[in-house]
């Protein structure tokens, strides 16, 4: 083999090995950041025709509705756990340490991102509440067909405090009008 051909072979081999190494690094980095989306039923029963279940320790996203009455707080800390459901009989428990989004409430749709710690338990690193009452990711909307969802605009959001406050405000206004005091209109 002449020196020129040998040099060309070494150069080509080096480039191929370097490209293979770089491709391996990129694929490894991407695998760490891929979060597959599941519904509670898909986690318990499996996803698709092959009924593929996620493995314990796998990073994933789960979407569903927060079960009314399932939100539990641990002492005075930021740790909270709640259950998620979809159209199936399966329930998933989500444990989260942090401040929940302002739109989080029972009966609302959420997406939790985290690690599967047990067959039906997720340690969430992030909890996302849907932004407005009509939007829902297509995969979650398809999975939740048939579940009765009550939009916030139709829920009874008035608390006893607000009712008492408004009633007191109206009584004060009537008293001012009858006494001749208050602001000119």
Contact map, one row per residue, 1 for C-alpha under 8 A:
11101100000000000000000000000000000000000000000000000000000000000000000000000000000000000000000000000000000000000000000000000000000000000000000000000000000000000000000000000000000000000
11111100000000000000000000000000000000000000000000000000000000000000000000000000000000000000000000000000000000000000000000000000000000000000000000000000000000000000000000000000000000000
11111110000000000000000000000000000000000000000000000000000000000000000000000000000000000000000000000000000000000000000000000000000000000000000000000000000000000000000000000000000000000
01111111000000000000000000000000000000000000000000000000000000000000000000000000000000000000000000000000000000000000000000000000000000000000000000000000000000000000000000000000000000000
11111111100000000000000000000000000000000000000000000000000000000000000000000000000000000000000000000000000000000000000000000000000000000000000000000000000000000000000000000000000000000
11111111110000000000000000000000000000000000000000000000000000000000000000000000000000000000000000000000000000000000000000000000000000000000000000000000000000000000000000000000000000000
00111111111000000000000000000000000000000000000000000000000000000000000000000000000000000000000000000000000000000000000000000000000000000000000000000000000000000000000000000000000000000
00011111111100000000000000000000000000000000000000000000000000000000000000000000000000000000000000000000000000000000000000000000000000000000000000000000000000000000000000000000000000000
00001111111110000000000000000000000000000000000000000000000000000000000000000000000000000000000000000000000000000000000000000000000000000000000000000000000000000000000000000000000000000
00000111111111000000000000000000000000000000000000000000000000000000000000000000000000000000000000000000000000000000000000000000000000000000000000000000000000000000000000000000000000000
00000011111111100000000000000000000000000000000000000000000000000000000000000000000000000000000000000000000000000000000000000000000000000000000000000000000000000000000000000000000000000
00000001111111110000000000000000000000000000000000000000000000000000000000000000000000000000000000000000000000000000000000000000000000000000000000000000000000000000000000000000000000000
00000000111111111000000000000000000000000000000000000000000000000000000000000000000000000000000000000000000000000000000000000000000000000000000000000000000000000000000000000000000000000
00000000011111111100000000000000000000000000000000000000000000000000000000000000000000000000000000000000000000000000000000000000000000000000000000000000000000000000000000000000000000000
00000000001111111110000000000000000000000000000000000000000000000000000000000000000000000000000000000000000000000000000000000000000000000000000000000000000000000000000000000000000000000
00000000000111111111000000000000000000000000000000000000000000000000000000000000000000000000000000000000000000000000000000000000000000000000000000000000000000000000000000000000000000000
00000000000011111111100000000000000000000000000000000000000000000000000000000000000000000000000000000000000000000000000000000000000000000000000000000000000000000000000000000000000000000
00000000000001111111110000000000000000000000000000000000000000000000000000000000000000000000000000000000000000000000000000000000000000000000000000000000000000000000000000000000000000000
00000000000000111111111000000000000000000000000000000000000000000000000000000000000000000000000000000000000000000000000000000000000000000000000000000000000000000000000000000000000000000
00000000000000011111111100000000000000000000000000000000000000000000000000000000000000000000000000000000000000000000000000000000000000000000000000000000000000000000000000000000000000000
00000000000000001111111110000000000000000000000000000000000000000000000000000000000000000000000000000000000000000000000000000000000000000000000000000000000000000000000000000000000000000
00000000000000000111111111000000000000000000000000000000000000000000000000000000000000000000000000000000000000000000000000000000000000000000000000000000000000000000000000000000000000000
00000000000000000011111111100000000000000000000000000000000000000000000000000000000000000000000000000000000000000000000000000000000000000000000000000000000000000000000000000000000000000
00000000000000000001111111110000000000000000000000000000000000000000000000000000000000000000000000000000000000000000000000000000000000000000000000000000000000000000000000000000000000000
00000000000000000000111111111000000000000000000000000000000000000000000000000000000000000000000000000000000000000000000000000000000000000000000000000000000000000000000000000000000000000
00000000000000000000011111111100000000000000000000000000000000000000000000000000000000000000000000000000000000000000000000000000000000000000000000000000000000000000000000000000000000000
00000000000000000000001111111110000000000000000000000000000000000000000000000000000000000000000000000000000000000000000000000000000000000000000000000000000000000000000000000000000000000
00000000000000000000000111111111000000000000000000000000000000000000000000000000000000000000000000000000000000000000000000000000000000000000000000000000000000000000000000000000000000000
00000000000000000000000011111111100000000000000000000000000000000000000000000000000000000000000000000000000000000000000000000000000000000000000000000000000000000000000000000000000000000
00000000000000000000000001111111110000000000000000000000000000000000000000000000000000000000000000000000000000000000000000000000000000000000000000000000000000000000000000000000000000000
00000000000000000000000000111111110000000000000000000000000000000000000000000000000000000000000000000000000000000000000000000000000000000000000000000000000000000000000000000000000000000
00000000000000000000000000011111110000000000000000000000000000000000000000000000000000000000000000000000000000000000000000000000000000000000000000000000000000000000000000000000000000000
00000000000000000000000000001111111000000000000000000000000000000000000000000000000000000000000000000000000000000000000000000000000000000000000000000000000000000000000000000000000000000
00000000000000000000000000000111111100000000000000000000001100000000000000000000000000000000000000000000000000000000000000000000000000000000000000000000000000000000000000000000000000000
00000000000000000000000000000000111110000000000000000000001110000000000000000000000000000000000000000000000000001000000000000000000000000000000000000000000000000000000000000000000000000
00000000000000000000000000000000011111000000000000000000001110000000000000000000000000000000000000000000000000000000000000000000000000000000000000000000000000000000000000000000000000000
00000000000000000000000000000000001111100000000000000000000111100000000000000000000000000000000000000000000000000000000000000000000000000000000000000000000000000000000000000000000000000
00000000000000000000000000000000000111110110001000000000000111100000000000000000000000000000000000000000000000000000000000000000000000000000000000000000000000000000000000000000000000000
00000000000000000000000000000000000011111110000000000000000001110000000000000000000011000000000000000000000000000000000000000000000000000001001000000000000000000000000000000000000000000
00000000000000000000000000000000000001111111000000000000000001110000000000000000000111010111000000000000000000000000000100000000000000000000000000000000000000000000000000000000000000000
00000000000000000000000000000000000000111111110000000000000000000000000000000000000011111110000000000000000000000000000000000000000000000000000000000000000000000000000000000000000000000
00000000000000000000000000000000000001111111111000101000000000000000000000000000000000000000000000000000000000000000000000000000000000000000000000000000000000000000000000000000000000000
00000000000000000000000000000000000001111111111000001100000000000000000000000000000000000000000000000000000000000000001100000000000000000000000000000000000000000000000000000000000000000
00000000000000000000000000000000000000011111110000001000000000000000000000000000000000000100000000000000000000000000001100000000000000000000000000000000000000000000000000000000000000000
00000000000000000000000000000000000000001111111000101000000000000000000000000000000000000000000000000000000000000000000000000000000000000000000000000000000000000000000000000000000000000
00000000000000000000000000000000000000001111111101111100000000000000000000000000000000000000000000000000000000000000000000000000000000000000000000000000000000000000000000000000000000000
00000000000000000000000000000000000001000110111111111000000000000000000000000000000000000000000000000000000000000000000000000000000000000000000000000000000000000000000000000000000000000
00000000000000000000000000000000000000000000011111110000000000000000000000000000000000000000000000000000000000000000000000000000000000000000000000000000000000000000000000000000000000000
00000000000000000000000000000000000000000000001111100000000000000000000000000000000000000000000000000000000000000000000000000000000000000000000000000000000000000000000000000000000000000
00000000000000000000000000000000000000000000011111110000000000000000000000000000000000000000000000000000000000000000000000000000000000000000000000000000000000000000000000000000000000000
00000000000000000000000000000000000000000100111111111000000000000000000000000000000000000000000000000000000000000000000000000000000000000000000000000000000000000000000000000000000000000
00000000000000000000000000000000000000000000011101111100000000000000000000000000000000000000000000000000000000000000000000000000000000000000000000000000000000000000000000000000000000000
00000000000000000000000000000000000000000111111000111110000000000000000000000000000000000000000000000000000000000000000000000000000000000000000000000000000000000000000000000000000000000
00000000000000000000000000000000000000000010010000011111010000000000000000000000000000000000000000000000000000000001000000000000000000000000000000000000000000000000000000000000000000000
00000000000000000000000000000000000000000000000000001111110000000000000000000000000000000000000000000000000000000001000000000000000000000000000000000000000000000000000000000000000000000
00000000000000000000000000000000000000000000000000000111110000000000000000000000000000000000000000000000000000000011111000000000000000000000000000000000000000000000000000000000000000000
00000000000000000000000000000000000000000000000000000011111000000000000000000000000000000000000000000000000000000011100000000000000000000000000000000000000000000000000000000000000000000
00000000000000000000000000000000000000000000000000000111111100000000000000000000000000000000000000000000000000000011000000000000000000000000000000000000000000000000000000000000000000000
00000000000000000000000000000000011100000000000000000000111110000000000000000000000000000000000000000000000000001111000000000000000000000000000000000000000000000000000000000000000000000
00000000000000000000000000000000011111000000000000000000011111000000000000000000000000000000000000000000000000001111000000000000000000000000000000000000000000000000000000000000000000000
00000000000000000000000000000000001111000000000000000000001111100000000000000000000000000000000000000000000000111100000000000000000000000000000000000000000000000000000000000000000000000
00000000000000000000000000000000000011110000000000000000000111110000000000000000000000000000000000000000000000111000000000000000000000000000000000000000000000000000000000000000000000000
00000000000000000000000000000000000011110000000000000000000011111000000000000000000100000000000000000000000011110000000000000000000000000001000000000000000000000000000000000000000000000
00000000000000000000000000000000000000110000000000000000000001111100000000000000000111000000000000000000000011100000000000000000000000000001000100000000000000000000000000000000000000000
00000000000000000000000000000000000000000000000000000000000000111110000000000000000111000000000000000000011111000000000000000000000000000000000000000000000000000000000000000000000000000
00000000000000000000000000000000000000000000000000000000000000011111010000000000011110000000000000000000111111000000000000000000000000000000000000000000000000000000000000000000000000000
00000000000000000000000000000000000000000000000000000000000000001111111000000000011110000000000000000000011000000000000000000000000000000000000000000000000000000000000000000000000000000
00000000000000000000000000000000000000000000000000000000000000000111111000000000000000000000000000000000011000000000000000000000000000000000000000000000000000000000000000000000000000000
00000000000000000000000000000000000000000000000000000000000000000011111000000000000000000000000000000000010000000000000000000000000000000000000000000000000000000000000000000000000000000
00000000000000000000000000000000000000000000000000000000000000000111111100000000111000000000000000000000010000000000000000000000000000000000000000000000000000000000000000000000000000000
00000000000000000000000000000000000000000000000000000000000000000011111110000001111000000000000000000000010000000000000000000000000000000000000000000000000000000000000000000000000000000
00000000000000000000000000000000000000000000000000000000000000000000011111000001110000000000000000000000000000000000000000000000000000000000000000000000000000000000000000000000000000000
00000000000000000000000000000000000000000000000000000000000000000000001111111111100000000000000000000000000000000000000000000000000000000000000000000000000000000000000000000000000000000
00000000000000000000000000000000000000000000000000000000000000000000000111111111000000000000000000000000000000000000000000000000000000000000000000000000000000000000000000000000000000000
00000000000000000000000000000000000000000000000000000000000000000000000011111000000000000000000000000000000000000000000000000000000000000000000000000000000000000000000000000000000000000
00000000000000000000000000000000000000000000000000000000000000000000000011111100000000000000000000000000000000000000000000000000000000000000000000000000000000000000000000000000000000000
00000000000000000000000000000000000000000000000000000000000000000000000011111110000000000000000000000000000000000000000000000000000000000000000000000000000000000000000000000000000000000
00000000000000000000000000000000000000000000000000000000000000000000000011011111000000000000000011100000000000000000000000000000000000000000000000000000000000000000000000000000000000000
00000000000000000000000000000000000000000000000000000000000000000000000011001111100000000000001111000000000000000000000000000000000000000000000000000000000000000000000000000000000000000
00000000000000000000000000000000000000000000000000000000000000000000001111000111110000000000001111000000000000000000000000000000000000000000000000000000000000000000000000000000000000000
00000000000000000000000000000000000000000000000000000000000000000000011110000011111000000000111100000000000000000000000000000000000000000000000000000000000000000000000000000000000000000
00000000000000000000000000000000000000000000000000000000000000000110011100000001111100000000111000000000000000000000000000000000000000000000000000000000000000000000000000000000000000000
00000000000000000000000000000000000000000000000000000000000000000110011000000000111110000011110000000000000000000000000000000000000000000000000000000000000000000000000000000000000000000
00000000000000000000000000000000000000010000000000000000000000111110000000000000011111000011110000000000000000000000000000000000000000000000000000000000000000000000000000000000000000000
00000000000000000000000000000000000000111000000000000000000000011110000000000000001111111111000000000000000000000000000000000000000000000000000000000000000000000000000000000000000000000
00000000000000000000000000000000000000111000000000000000000000011000000000000000000111111110000000000000000000000000000000000000000000000000001100100000000000000000000000000000000000000
00000000000000000000000000000000000000001000000000000000000000000000000000000000000011111000000000000000000000000000000000000000000000000000001111100000000000000000000000000000000000000
00000000000000000000000000000000000000011000000000000000000000000000000000000000000011111100000000000000000000000000000000000000000000000000000000000000000000000000000000000000000000000
00000000000000000000000000000000000000001000000000000000000000000000000000000000000011111110000000000000000000000000000000000000000000000000000000000000000000000000000000000000000000000
00000000000000000000000000000000000000011001000000000000000000000000000000000000000011011111000000000000000000000000000000000000000000000000000000000000000000000000000000000000000000000
00000000000000000000000000000000000000011000000000000000000000000000000000000000001111001111100000000000000000000000000100000000000000000000000000000000000000000000000000000000000000000
00000000000000000000000000000000000000010000000000000000000000000000000000000000001110000111110000000000000000000000000111000000000000000000000000000000000000000000000000000000000000000
00000000000000000000000000000000000000000000000000000000000000000000000000000000111100000011111000000000000000000000000111000000000000000000000000000000000000000000000000000000000000000
00000000000000000000000000000000000000000000000000000000000000000000000000000000111100000001111100000000000000010000000011110000000000000000000000000000000000000000000000000000000000000
00000000000000000000000000000000000000000000000000000000000000000000000000000011110000000000111110000000000000000000000011110000000000000000000000000000000000000000000000000000000000000
00000000000000000000000000000000000000000000000000000000000000000000000000000011100000000000011111000000000000000000000000111110000000000000000000000000000000000000000000000000000000000
00000000000000000000000000000000000000000000000000000000000000000000000000000111000000000000001111100000000000000000000000011000000000000000000000000000000000000000000000000000000000000
00000000000000000000000000000000000000000000000000000000000000000000000000000111000000000000000111110000000000000000000000000000000000000000000000000000000000000000000000000000000000000
00000000000000000000000000000000000000000000000000000000000000000000000000000100000000000000000011111000000000000000000000000000000000000000000000000000000000000000000000000000000000000
00000000000000000000000000000000000000000000000000000000000000000000000000000000000000000000000001111101000000000000000000000010000000000000000000000000000000000000000000000000000000000
00000000000000000000000000000000000000000000000000000000000000000000000000000000000000000000000000111111000000000000000000000011100000000000000000000000000000000000000000000000000000000
00000000000000000000000000000000000000000000000000000000000000000000000000000000000000000000000000011111000000000000000000000000000000000000000000000000000000000000000000000000000000000
00000000000000000000000000000000000000000000000000000000000000000000000000000000000000000000000000001111100000000000000000000000111000000000000000000000000000000000000000000000000000000
00000000000000000000000000000000000000000000000000000000000000000000000000000000000000000000000000011111110101000000000000000000100000000000000000000000000000000000000000000000000000000
00000000000000000000000000000000000000000000000000000000000000000100000000000000000000000000000000000011111100000000000000000000000000000000000000000000000000000000000000000000000000000
00000000000000000000000000000000000000000000000000000000000000001111111000000000000000000000000000000001111100000000000000000000000000000000000000000000000000000000000000000000000000000
00000000000000000000000000000000000000000000000000000000000000001111000000000000000000000000000000000000111110000000000000000000000000000000000000001100000000000000000000000000000000000
00000000000000000000000000000000000000000000000000000000000000001100000000000000000000000000000000000001111111000000000000000000100000000000000000001100000000000000000000000000000000000
00000000000000000000000000000000000000000000000000000000000000111100000000000000000000000000000000000000001111100000000000000000110000010000000000000000000000000000000000000000000000000
00000000000000000000000000000000000000000000000000000000000000111100000000000000000000000000000000000001000111110000000000000011110000000000000000000000000000000000000000000000000000000
00000000000000000000000000000000000000000000000000000000000011110000000000000000000000000000000000000000000011111000000000000011110000000000000000000000000000000000000000000000000000000
00000000000000000000000000000000000000000000000000000000000011100000000000000000000000000000010000000000000001111100000000011111000000000000000000000000000000000000000000000000000000000
00000000000000000000000000000000001000000000000000000000001111000000000000000000000000000000000000000000000000111110000000011110000000000000000000000000000000000000000000000000000000000
00000000000000000000000000000000000000000000000000000000001110000000000000000000000000000000000000000000000000011111000001111100000000000000000000000000000000000000000000000000000000000
00000000000000000000000000000000000000000000000000000001111100000000000000000000000000000000000000000000000000001111100001111000000000000000000000000000000000000000000000000000000000000
00000000000000000000000000000000000000000000000000000111111100000000000000000000000000000000000000000000000000000111111111100000000000000000000000000000000000000000000000000000000000000
00000000000000000000000000000000000000000000000000000001100000000000000000000000000000000000000000000000000000000011111111100000000000000000000000000000000000000000000000000000000000000
00000000000000000000000000000000000000000000000000000001000000000000000000000000000000000000000000000000000000000001111111000000000000000000000000000000000000000000000000000000000000000
00000000000000000000000000000000000000000011000000000001000000000000000000000000000000000000000000000000000000000001111110000000000000000000000000000000000000000000000000000000000000000
00000000000000000000000000000000000000010011000000000000000000000000000000000000000000000011100000000000000000000001111111000000000000000000000000000000000000000000000000000000000000000
00000000000000000000000000000000000000000000000000000000000000000000000000000000000000000001111000000000000000000001111111100000000000000000000000000000000000000000000000000000000000000
00000000000000000000000000000000000000000000000000000000000000000000000000000000000000000001111000000000000000000111110111110000000000000000000000000000000000000000000000000000000000000
00000000000000000000000000000000000000000000000000000000000000000000000000000000000000000000011100000000000000000111100011111000000000000000000000000000000000000000000000000000000000000
00000000000000000000000000000000000000000000000000000000000000000000000000000000000000000000011110000000000000011110000001111110000000000000000000000000000000000000000000000000000000000
00000000000000000000000000000000000000000000000000000000000000000000000000000000000000000000000110000000000000011110000000111110000000000000000000000000000000000000000000000000000000000
00000000000000000000000000000000000000000000000000000000000000000000000000000000000000000000000100000000000000011100000000011111000000000000000000000000000000000000000000000000000000000
00000000000000000000000000000000000000000000000000000000000000000000000000000000000000000000000100011000000001111000000000011111100000000000000000000000000000000000000000000000000000000
00000000000000000000000000000000000000000000000000000000000000000000000000000000000000000000000000001000000001110000000000000111110000000000000000000000000000000000000000000000000000000
00000000000000000000000000000000000000000000000000000000000000000000000000000000000000000000000000001011000111100000000000000011111000000000000000000000000000000000000000000000000000000
00000000000000000000000000000000000000000000000000000000000000000000000000000000000000000000000000000010000011100000000000000001111110110000000000000000000000000000000000000000000000000
00000000000000000000000000000000000000000000000000000000000000000000000000000000000000000000000000000010000000000000000000000000111110100000000000000000000000000000000000000000000000000
00000000000000000000000000000000000000000000000000000000000000000000000000000000000000000000000000000000000000000000000000000000011111100000000000000000000000000000000000000000000000000
00000000000000000000000000000000000000000000000000000000000000000000000000000000000000000000000000000000000000000000000000000000011111100000000000000011000000000000000000000000000000000
00000000000000000000000000000000000000000000000000000000000000000000000000000000000000000000000000000000000000000000000000000000000111110000000000000010000000000000000000000000000000000
00000000000000000000000000000000000000000000000000000000000000000000000000000000000000000000000000000000000000000000000000000000011111111000000000000000000000000000000000000000000000000
00000000000000000000000000000000000000000000000000000000000000000000000000000000000000000000000000000000000010000000000000000000010001111101100000000000000000000000000000000000000000000
00000000000000000000000000000000000000000000000000000000000000000000000000000000000000000000000000000000000000000000000000000000000000111111100000000000000000000000000000000000000000000
00000000000000000000000000000000000000000000000000000000000000000000000000000000000000000000000000000000000000000000000000000000000000011111110000000000000000000000000000000000000000000
00000000000000000000000000000000000000000000000000000000000000000000000000000000000000000000000000000000000000000000000000000000000000001111111000000000000000000000000000000000000000000
00000000000000000000000000000000000000100000000000000000000000110000000000000000000000000000000000000000000000000000000000000000000000011111111100000000000000000000000000000000000000000
00000000000000000000000000000000000000000000000000000000000000000000000000000000000000000000000000000000000000000000000000000000000000011111111110000000000000000000000000000000000000000
00000000000000000000000000000000000000000000000000000000000000000000000000000000000000000000000000000000000000000000000000000000000000000111111110000000000000000000000000000000000000000
00000000000000000000000000000000000000100000000000000000000000000000000000000000000001100000000000000000000000000000000000000000000000000011111110000000000000000000000000000000000000000
00000000000000000000000000000000000000000000000000000000000000010000000000000000000001100000000000000000000000000000000000000000000000000001111111100000000000000000000000000000000000000
00000000000000000000000000000000000000000000000000000000000000000000000000000000000000100000000000000000000000000000000000000000000000000000111111100000000000000000000000000000000000000
00000000000000000000000000000000000000000000000000000000000000000000000000000000000000100000000000000000000000000000000000000000000000000000000111110000000000000000000000000000000000000
00000000000000000000000000000000000000000000000000000000000000000000000000000000000001100000000000000000000000000000000000000000000000000000000111111000000000000000000000000000000000000
00000000000000000000000000000000000000000000000000000000000000000000000000000000000000000000000000000000000000000000000000000000000000000000000001111100000000000000000000000000000000000
00000000000000000000000000000000000000000000000000000000000000000000000000000000000000000000000000000000001100000000000000000000000000000000000000111110000000000000000000000000000000000
00000000000000000000000000000000000000000000000000000000000000000000000000000000000000000000000000000000001100000000000000000000000000000000000000011111011000000000000000000000000000000
00000000000000000000000000000000000000000000000000000000000000000000000000000000000000000000000000000000000000000000000000000000000011000000000000001111111000000000000000000000000000000
00000000000000000000000000000000000000000000000000000000000000000000000000000000000000000000000000000000000000000000000000000000000010000000000000000111111010000000000000000000000000000
00000000000000000000000000000000000000000000000000000000000000000000000000000000000000000000000000000000000000000000000000000000000000000000000000000011111000000000000000000000000000000
00000000000000000000000000000000000000000000000000000000000000000000000000000000000000000000000000000000000000000000000000000000000000000000000000000111111100000000000000000000000000000
00000000000000000000000000000000000000000000000000000000000000000000000000000000000000000000000000000000000000000000000000000000000000000000000000000111111110000000000000000000000000000
00000000000000000000000000000000000000000000000000000000000000000000000000000000000000000000000000000000000000000000000000000000000000000000000000000000011111000000000000000000000000000
00000000000000000000000000000000000000000000000000000000000000000000000000000000000000000000000000000000000000000000000000000000000000000000000000000001001111100000000000000000000000000
00000000000000000000000000000000000000000000000000000000000000000000000000000000000000000000000000000000000000000000000000000000000000000000000000000000000111110110000000000000000000000
00000000000000000000000000000000000000000000000000000000000000000000000000000000000000000000000000000000000000000000000000000000000000000000000000000000000011111110000000000000000000000
00000000000000000000000000000000000000000000000000000000000000000000000000000000000000000000000000000000000000000000000000000000000000000000000000000000000001111111000000000000000000000
00000000000000000000000000000000000000000000000000000000000000000000000000000000000000000000000000000000000000000000000000000000000000000000000000000000000000111111100000000000000000000
00000000000000000000000000000000000000000000000000000000000000000000000000000000000000000000000000000000000000000000000000000000000000000000000000000000000001111111110000000000000000000
00000000000000000000000000000000000000000000000000000000000000000000000000000000000000000000000000000000000000000000000000000000000000000000000000000000000001111111111000000000000000000
00000000000000000000000000000000000000000000000000000000000000000000000000000000000000000000000000000000000000000000000000000000000000000000000000000000000000011111111100000000000000000
00000000000000000000000000000000000000000000000000000000000000000000000000000000000000000000000000000000000000000000000000000000000000000000000000000000000000001111111110000000000000000
00000000000000000000000000000000000000000000000000000000000000000000000000000000000000000000000000000000000000000000000000000000000000000000000000000000000000000111111111000000000000000
00000000000000000000000000000000000000000000000000000000000000000000000000000000000000000000000000000000000000000000000000000000000000000000000000000000000000000011111111100000000000000
00000000000000000000000000000000000000000000000000000000000000000000000000000000000000000000000000000000000000000000000000000000000000000000000000000000000000000001111111110000000000000
00000000000000000000000000000000000000000000000000000000000000000000000000000000000000000000000000000000000000000000000000000000000000000000000000000000000000000000111111111000000000000
00000000000000000000000000000000000000000000000000000000000000000000000000000000000000000000000000000000000000000000000000000000000000000000000000000000000000000000011111111100000000000
00000000000000000000000000000000000000000000000000000000000000000000000000000000000000000000000000000000000000000000000000000000000000000000000000000000000000000000001111111110000000000
00000000000000000000000000000000000000000000000000000000000000000000000000000000000000000000000000000000000000000000000000000000000000000000000000000000000000000000000111111111000000000
00000000000000000000000000000000000000000000000000000000000000000000000000000000000000000000000000000000000000000000000000000000000000000000000000000000000000000000000011111111100000000
00000000000000000000000000000000000000000000000000000000000000000000000000000000000000000000000000000000000000000000000000000000000000000000000000000000000000000000000001111111110000000
00000000000000000000000000000000000000000000000000000000000000000000000000000000000000000000000000000000000000000000000000000000000000000000000000000000000000000000000000111111111000000
00000000000000000000000000000000000000000000000000000000000000000000000000000000000000000000000000000000000000000000000000000000000000000000000000000000000000000000000000011111111111000
00000000000000000000000000000000000000000000000000000000000000000000000000000000000000000000000000000000000000000000000000000000000000000000000000000000000000000000000000001111111111000
00000000000000000000000000000000000000000000000000000000000000000000000000000000000000000000000000000000000000000000000000000000000000000000000000000000000000000000000000000111111110000
00000000000000000000000000000000000000000000000000000000000000000000000000000000000000000000000000000000000000000000000000000000000000000000000000000000000000000000000000000011111110000
00000000000000000000000000000000000000000000000000000000000000000000000000000000000000000000000000000000000000000000000000000000000000000000000000000000000000000000000000000001111111000
00000000000000000000000000000000000000000000000000000000000000000000000000000000000000000000000000000000000000000000000000000000000000000000000000000000000000000000000000000001111111100
00000000000000000000000000000000000000000000000000000000000000000000000000000000000000000000000000000000000000000000000000000000000000000000000000000000000000000000000000000001100111110
00000000000000000000000000000000000000000000000000000000000000000000000000000000000000000000000000000000000000000000000000000000000000000000000000000000000000000000000000000000000011111
00000000000000000000000000000000000000000000000000000000000000000000000000000000000000000000000000000000000000000000000000000000000000000000000000000000000000000000000000000000000001111
00000000000000000000000000000000000000000000000000000000000000000000000000000000000000000000000000000000000000000000000000000000000000000000000000000000000000000000000000000000000000111
